[in-house]
Structures are given as C-alpha cells and as structure tokens.
C-alpha cells in the first residue's frame, strides 16, 4: 500500500461554481486557516498540506461560456449593477449547464480531479476531499469512478489507506432535483458499493438553511429541517446505507443569508473542527 501513516495528510479542496478567473481561486488558504485554528483551539500539533483542484479554466475556455460573457458585456455596458448580476449569472449558471449538457468538459474536470487524488495517494499521503457547491457534484462523481475503476483502492480494514479516506461537502446542491431548459439538473448519482466488509466511506455534508444552492430558494428563505437531515441526506440516505457509505449531515449557523450564506463556509469554525475530527479524531 502506498500510504505511509507517518506522512502528513493531504486535504484536496474542490471549488464550486464561481465568478472570475482560475487565478482567483484560493480556497486552499481558507481551509488551511480553518484547520490550523481548530488544531490550536484543541492544543493539538499536527502537520498537514492543503492542495486545491481548480477546474475553472476548463469551463471558461468553452465556446458557449465565452460567447455568453461577450454578449453580457455588450448588453450591460454603462450599467455596472446590472453587469454584476448578469456576470454572476452567466458564470454560475454556465458552470451548472456545462456539467449537465457537455459530457466532454465535465469528463475532463472529473479526470483531472481523479488524477489529483491519486497523485497525493501514490505519494504516500492520506487524502481527504473537501468540495464546495458544484464542486461537490464533481467530487462525488470522481470518487465513485475511482471506486468503480479500481475497487482494490478502497478495500481493506483501514480506510486511512484508501485512495481517499473521506468526503466533506459544503453548500452542496446534490439534494436538489429540478429541470433547467428542459434538462434534468443534478440527477441522482448512483453510489458504488464499498468493497470493504468492515469499513464504511465517510461523507460529511455541511449546509446552511439559508443557502440558496442547498435549498433551491433563490432569495434564501429559511429551510425547515432538523439539525442533521437536510436535502442531501433525505435524497441519499438510503443509497449510502445500502452501498456502505456513512453519510452525516451537519447544519452550520453562518448567521448570514442568500449568496453570503453560500460562501460563508470558508470562514466557519465548525468546518475546521469537522475536518480535524476526520483527520485526527
């Protein structure tokens, strides 16, 4: 087995739908702060490395997205507030639409993510995947594909030696089920059964009741649910139990609403505490 438990673990961060260029994606810094603060609070000293997988450049090069940005720029010239709203819509919706309709682009995103996971694994490090928003869709798909392509990477009595030791999703839309432009958005992903007889694959899902990408409510109206059973848990609970996954939901009180709630996970101490618990608990 390539993993050496004396090596510091690697946390691989996958960003979500976002505005702007790939060079502006720096969620690795945010996760490093969250983990460091959680360790310091618990008086624990541990080494770790946070890497990030950036797929933004892959979808930005797509002709449909580029054309949409050019049209948007022409339509809103001289109207900065309208421009901000339109630019955000083109970028965010463009990411989602490409995931649904463009199999080749989505496949390249997943292939790059799988390669990033295996790079850390084969270098001897434990790997924990943290994915935000649309990135959680790619992450779940990529881990599923790894399990299907090489089940031996997820066998054995110690999940710390697996290709990935767990998945953490933040603000995930995986609980939504609706249609956009006549297309099924976020179709339910069939889960591959874990080959191990004694270990389960942990999936921790953190969500805010005010996050529109979780609730599907555009203006962030508060979603009614209990502390550990949100849309993702209700949709995937039976599947995870049957496949040997361990899905746990965690409501995060971000104290903000709407789009602010969707980005607040990067500064929420509860996220750091959950990551430390998964890595060293």
N, C-alpha and C positions, 0 to 999 in steps of 0.2 A: 504494500500500500504506500502511495507517495506521501501521505500526510505525516508530518512529524509534529506531535503534540507540543514539543518544546518551542516550535516556531510561533511567532505572533500571528493571531488570526487576521484574515483579510475581510474587511467589510466592503462589499461591492454595492455602490449606490446607482440606481437607475432613475433618471429624472422622468418627469411626466410631460404632458402637453404644456407648451410654454411659448412665450413670445421671445423674439430676439435670436441672436446667433449662438452657435455652439460654444464660442469662446466665453460666453457669459454664464455658462452652466458651471457653478462652483458649489454644488451641494455637498461635496466631499468635506469642505471646510466646516459646514454647518454640522454634519454628522460627527466629525472629529471633536468639535466643541461639546456636543451633547454627550458623547461617550466620556470624554475627559472630565466634564463636570460631574457626571454620575459616579465615576470612579472616585473622584476627590471627595464627594459627599459621603461615600461609603468607606473612606480611608483605605482604598484598595489601590495597589500599584501594579499595573499590567501594561504590557506593550501590545500595540495593535497598529494596523495600517488600514486607512480608508482609501479605496480607489473608487473612481466613478466611470460608468459606461455612458458615453454621450452618443446618442443616435440622431441628434438634431440635424446634423449636416446631411444625413441621408435623406430625410424627408424634405429639407429645404431645397435640395437640388432637383426635386421632382417638378416637371414642367407645369402641372396643374397648380401647385402651390406658388410657384414663381409667377405664373400668369395672374393668379388671384391677388398677389401683393402689388403687382404693377397696376392692375385695374383699380384696386383700392386706393393707391396713391393718387391716381388721376381723379378719382371721384371726390376725394375729400380735400383737395388742395385748398389751402386757406381756411380750413375748419379743423383746428387741432383737436378739439374734444371729440368730434365725430371720428376723426382719424384714429385716435387712440382706441376707441371702441371697435372700429372696423378692423384695425390691425390685430387687435387681440382676438377678435372673432375668426379672422382668416387663419391665424396661426393655430389657435386651439382646435377649431373645428377641422382645419386641414389635417392636423395630426390624426384625429379620430377617423376621418373619412378614409385617409390612406390606409389605416390599419384594417378597415373593413373591405375596401374595394381593390386595393393594389397589393395582390399577393406577393409580387416580387420584391417590392420595397419592404413590406412587413417581414418577409422571409430573411432579407439581408440584415434587418435590425435584430431579429432573433438569433441569426447565425453569429453575428458579432458578439452578442451577449453570451451565448454559449461558449464561444472562444475565450472570452474574458474570464468566465467562471473556471474553465479548465486550465487556463494559464496559471491562476493562483493555486488551484488544487494540485496540479502537477509540479509546482514549485515547492510543494510540501506544506501548504498552509490550509488551515480550516477556512471555509468560505461561508459567510452569511450574506444573503442578498437582501437589500433594502430598496424597495421600489415605491415611487410616488405616482399617484394619478394614473395616466395612461401607461406609465412605465410598469405598473403592477400587472397589466394585461400581458405585456411582453415578457415580464419575468415569469409569470405563471406558465405561459406557453413554452418558454425556453427550458424551464426546469422539467416540465412534462416531456419535452422532446428528448432531453438528456436521459431521463429515466427509460423512455421507450427505446432509444438507440443503444444504450448500454446499461442494462439493469444491474450489472455487477458493480457499477459505481455507487449504487445505493443499497447494497446488500451488507450483511454482517451485523454484529451485535453492538457496534458503537457508531452512532450516526456522525460523530465528530470526524470520522474517517471517510465519510461520503463526499461526493463531488461538491455538494452543498449541504450544510448542516441545518439550514432553515431558511424561511422566507418571512420578511416583515413588509407589510403593505401599509401605505399611508394615504388616506384620502382616495381610496380605490373606487372606481366606477363599476367594479365587477358584479355588484349587486343589482345594477340597472338592467332592464330588459325592455327596449323600445326600438322603434324604427325611425330612420333618418333618410329622407329622399327615397323612400321605398325599400331601404336596406336594413337588415337586422343588425343593430349596433350592440356590441358586447355579447355575442351569443355565448351560451354557457359552454365552458371549456371542459371536455371530458378528462377526468383525472386518471393518470396511470397508477396502477396498484403498486404499492411499495413491496419489493421482493423480500425484505427482511421479515422474519416471523416474530421478532421481539421488539423492534424499534418502530417508531412512527415518525413521520416527517412533520416537524412543527411549522405551522403557518400562523403568525400573529397579525391580526388586522386591526389597525388603529384608525378611528374615524371620529369626526365631529358631527353632531346632529344638525349643525348649521352649514355644513359643507355642501354646496350645490352639486358637486361632482359625485357625492355619495348619495344624496337624497333625490337628485333629479329635479329639484325645485329651484328654478332659476334665481329667485331672489332670496334664497337661503332661509325660507321659513323652517322653523324648528321641526325636526322629525321626531315622532314619538316612537320610542323603543326602550328596551331595558339596557342595563349597563354593558352587557356583553353579547347582545344579539341584534346586530344591525342588518342592513340589506344583504351584505356579502355572506354573513353567517346563515341567514334564513335561506339563501339560494343554494349554498354549497355544503351545508352541514351534513346532509345525508350522504352526499357523494364523498366527502372527506372521510367520514366514518367507515364507509364501505371500502375505500381504497387504502386505508391505513395511514391517512394524514391526520394530524392533530390541529384542528382549526380553533383558534381562540380569538374572540372579538374584545376590543377594549375601547370604550368611549373616552375621548380626550376632550377636556373642557378648555378650549382655546380662548374663550372669552371674547371672540370676535365673530363676525358673521360674513356671509356671502363669499366673494372671492378671497377676502382676507382670511377666512377660516380655512380655505383650501391650501394656503401657503404657510399657515401658522405652525404646521407640524415641525418645521425646521428649527424652531426655537422653543419647542415644548419639552420641558424636562422629563415628562413621562416617557417620551420616545427614547431618550438616552437611558433611562432606568430599564426599559424593556430590553434594549439591545445589550446592556451589561448583564442582565439576568440570563439572556440566551447564550451569551459567550462564556460567562464565568460562574453562573449561578449553580 
